[in-house]
Amino acid sequence: MSEHFEASSTTSDPGLQRAQDEAVDFTSELIRMDTTNTGDPATLTGERHAAEYVAGKLSEAGYEVTYVESGDTPGRGNVIARLPGADSQRGGLLVHGHLDVVPADPSEWSVHPFSGVVQDGYVWGRGAVDMKDMLGMSLAVARRFRREGIVPPRDIVFAFLADEEAGGLQGAQWLVDRHPELFEGCTEAISEVGGYSVTFEDDVRAYLVQTAEKGIRWLKLRVRARAGHGSMVHDDNAVTKLAAAVARLGEHQFPLMPTASVREFLDGVTELTGWDFPADDLDGSVAKLGNLSRIVGATLRDTANPTMFNAGYKTNVIPSVAEASVDCRILPGREEAFDRELAEVLGPDVEREWVGLPPVETKFEGRIVDLMAESLRTEDPAARTLPYMMSGGTDAKSFSRLGMNCYGFAPLKLPADLDFSALFHGVDERVPVDALRFGTRVLDRFLRAS
């Protein structure tokens, strides 16, 4: 298939027009399905309703659908469907996204977080950008391909997954461990938190493709000491010892370690804007990036943020155990150095245990990257693509274990004044309707040529 694209014309392609309409509708309808994932089996909602909805839409278009639950907790639905390509000898492409969302407090929102309302040019609600927008777009394109008999150059596997917001233990991790055959032959993957536009100045616009993400380590700290009465003099207090250690860690700044992905991104910004990012003032110069500096700044070094503290059961009882939770994010190649530095900061009296997923990094090169850029430029001639590292984590960590090169590519052309990074897990999460329609056209082109 030719890699040359002609300018889009939604009026001359009713199938593409229908896909764009469906992408908006599907995004709204999926948001209305509360798939809150608290991480606690006693309080989470589960993804089954949304998974069955997606499975029905795919089956209606003619797909053979695999629906599977992990079995550990009822209702954690995962949906996988494969579209055969023209060349079965080529490595397949995985298009994956998660059905679950983080909690939302309705009292803090301008609209109800599970309304999925379409107003003021946006689709509003929890999951609008994380990541039911990508689910809506990929579901619409998948249906168009099957409905119209469009055969891509290689197999495309569409996966709609559970539990990403709690590490994928009931979703991607479980599937990779128990059902890797569902992804047989896939050598590359695309998913969330990439492909969106950033406007630096005037009309200088770049689309950020995620090629790397920091490792996740959810750390549990524990100190054991002597219990006692709260009225007594007590020199072996677990709460005091742990609080001191947590304070040291919270105030500690890990060293600057710009990776190849971060440096390539900064070099690209310099080429586009002329802005300098000198090594002796990297923290300060990254502030030029405005709202984007929150994401980029977090990828310059490891981070360890205390998030929870738990100790005691009564005011006049000194407990024997105190615990704290810390969210650690680790740069590629820094795991061993991070462990050494962590031990030095915390000291010998603090026990440490954790669950985590490793960093991942993929080179920003090759045919798939060229096709991303070409697909974007066809819809936005001013588009420039840049690689970047995400401070958080995605299901790419699981799929990279199967040898896939993983990218964040959920294309959206965003208003220059929209603080996009603040919408992830934020109040009044929303996605522009025009961006959904744009992303559907880009995905359609990209998957046709991939």
C-alpha positions, 0 to 999 in steps of 0.5 A, spaced: 500 500 500 502 506 498 504 511 504 502 517 500 496 520 503 491 525 500 488 531 503 482 528 507 475 530 505 469 527 510 464 530 505 466 525 499 467 519 504 461 518 508 464 512 511 469 516 514 464 521 516 460 516 520 466 513 523 467 520 526 460 521 528 461 514 532 467 516 535 464 522 539 458 518 540 462 512 543 466 516 547 460 519 550 457 513 552 463 510 555 464 515 559 456 514 562 458 507 564 462 508 571 468 504 571 471 507 577 477 503 579 479 504 586 484 499 587 480 495 592 476 489 590 471 491 595 469 498 592 471 498 585 465 498 580 468 493 575 469 494 567 464 488 565 458 493 563 463 497 558 467 491 556 460 488 554 458 494 550 465 494 546 464 487 545 457 488 542 459 494 537 465 489 535 460 483 534 455 488 530 460 490 525 462 482 524 468 481 528 470 475 532 470 477 539 474 474 545 471 476 552 475 474 558 475 476 565 481 474 570 477 470 575 480 473 581 475 479 581 468 478 578 467 483 573 474 485 570 472 484 563 477 484 557 475 484 550 480 482 544 479 482 536 483 481 531 483 484 524 487 480 519 491 484 514 494 483 507 501 480 509 500 475 515 508 474 515 509 481 517 509 483 525 502 485 527 500 492 530 496 492 537 491 498 538 490 497 546 486 502 551 483 501 558 476 501 560 477 503 567 478 510 570 480 513 577 475 516 582 471 522 581 467 526 586 461 529 583 461 535 588 468 538 585 465 538 578 462 543 573 458 537 570 457 530 573 463 526 572 459 520 569 454 524 564 458 524 558 455 530 556 457 534 550 457 541 550 461 547 549 465 543 544 467 538 549 465 531 551 465 532 559 467 526 564 471 522 567 475 518 562 474 523 557 482 523 556 484 517 560 482 514 556 475 513 553 477 518 547 482 513 544 477 507 546 471 511 542 476 513 536 479 506 535 472 502 536 469 507 531 475 506 526 475 498 527 468 498 525 469 502 519 474 497 517 470 491 518 464 494 515 467 496 509 472 490 508 478 495 508 484 490 509 490 493 512 497 491 510 498 487 517 494 484 522 491 489 527 489 487 534 484 491 538 484 490 545 480 494 550 482 492 557 481 492 565 485 495 571 490 499 568 489 504 573 491 499 578 497 496 575 493 492 570 493 486 574 486 484 572 488 486 565 494 487 561 499 483 566 494 477 567 493 477 559 500 477 558 502 472 563 495 467 561 493 468 554 499 471 550 496 467 544 491 473 543 497 477 541 501 472 537 505 476 532 504 483 534 511 487 534 508 494 535 503 497 539 500 504 540 496 506 546 494 513 550 498 519 552 501 521 546 500 524 539 497 530 542 498 537 540 502 542 544 503 549 541 509 553 543 508 559 540 504 563 535 503 557 530 509 553 532 505 546 533 508 539 535 505 532 536 508 529 542 509 521 541 510 517 547 516 513 546 518 512 554 515 512 560 518 511 567 518 505 572 513 505 577 514 503 584 508 503 589 513 503 596 510 501 603 515 503 608 514 500 615 517 501 622 516 497 628 518 499 635 515 498 642 508 500 644 506 504 650 502 508 654 501 515 650 502 519 657 509 516 658 516 518 656 517 514 650 524 514 646 522 508 641 516 511 637 514 508 631 510 514 628 516 519 630 521 514 626 517 513 620 515 520 620 522 523 620 524 518 614 518 520 610 520 527 611 527 526 609 524 522 603 519 527 601 524 533 601 530 529 597 531 531 590 534 525 586 539 528 581 538 530 574 539 524 569 536 527 562 535 520 558 536 520 550 528 520 550 528 527 554 534 530 550 531 528 543 525 532 545 528 538 548 533 538 542 527 538 537 523 544 541 530 548 540 530 546 533 522 549 533 523 555 537 530 557 538 529 556 546 535 553 549 535 548 555 542 548 558 545 543 562 547 547 568 540 550 568 535 544 566 530 545 571 529 553 570 529 552 562 524 547 562 519 552 565 519 555 558 514 550 556 509 552 560 503 547 562 508 542 559 513 543 564 509 539 569 510 533 565 517 534 562 520 536 569 518 530 572 522 526 567 528 529 568 529 525 575 527 520 579 521 522 584 518 519 590 512 522 593 509 520 600 502 519 599 499 515 605 500 514 612 497 509 617 499 508 624 495 507 631 488 506 633 487 510 639 490 517 641 493 515 648 496 508 645 503 509 642 503 503 636 508 498 635 508 499 627 507 505 623 506 505 615 507 509 609 506 509 602 510 512 597 509 513 589 516 512 586 517 513 579 524 511 576 528 513 570 530 507 565 536 505 567 536 508 574 533 502 578 539 500 582 542 507 583 535 509 585 535 503 590 541 505 593 539 512 594 533 510 597 536 506 602 541 511 604 535 517 605 531 512 609 536 509 614 536 502 616 530 502 621 525 502 615 523 496 612 521 496 605 516 492 600 513 494 594 510 492 587 512 495 581 513 495 573 519 497 570 521 503 565 520 502 558 523 506 552 523 505 545 527 508 539 523 514 535 525 511 528 523 506 523 517 506 518 511 506 524 514 513 526 514 515 519 507 513 518 505 517 524 508 523 522 505 523 515 498 521 518 498 527 522 501 532 517 496 530 512 490 533 517 495 538 519 500 540 515 504 544 520 505 538 524 511 536 527 512 530 531 517 529 537 518 523 542 517 524 549 517 520 556 511 520 560 512 521 568 506 516 569 505 508 566 501 505 562 499 498 559 505 498 555 509 496 561 506 489 560 506 488 552 513 490 552 514 484 555 512 480 549 517 484 545 513 489 542 515 496 541 510 501 544 508 508 543 503 513 545 499 515 539 492 517 541 492 523 536 488 529 538 489 536 535 488 541 541 486 548 542 493 552 544 490 554 551 488 548 553 492 545 559 491 538 557 496 535 562 492 538 568 485 534 565 489 527 567 485 525 573 483 532 574 476 535 575 472 537 569 476 532 565 474 533 557 476 532 550 474 537 544 469 534 539 473 537 534 480 533 536 476 527 537 474 527 529 481 529 527 484 523 531 479 519 528 481 521 521 489 520 523 488 513 526 484 511 520 490 513 515 495 511 520 492 504 520 490 503 513 498 504 511 501 501 518 
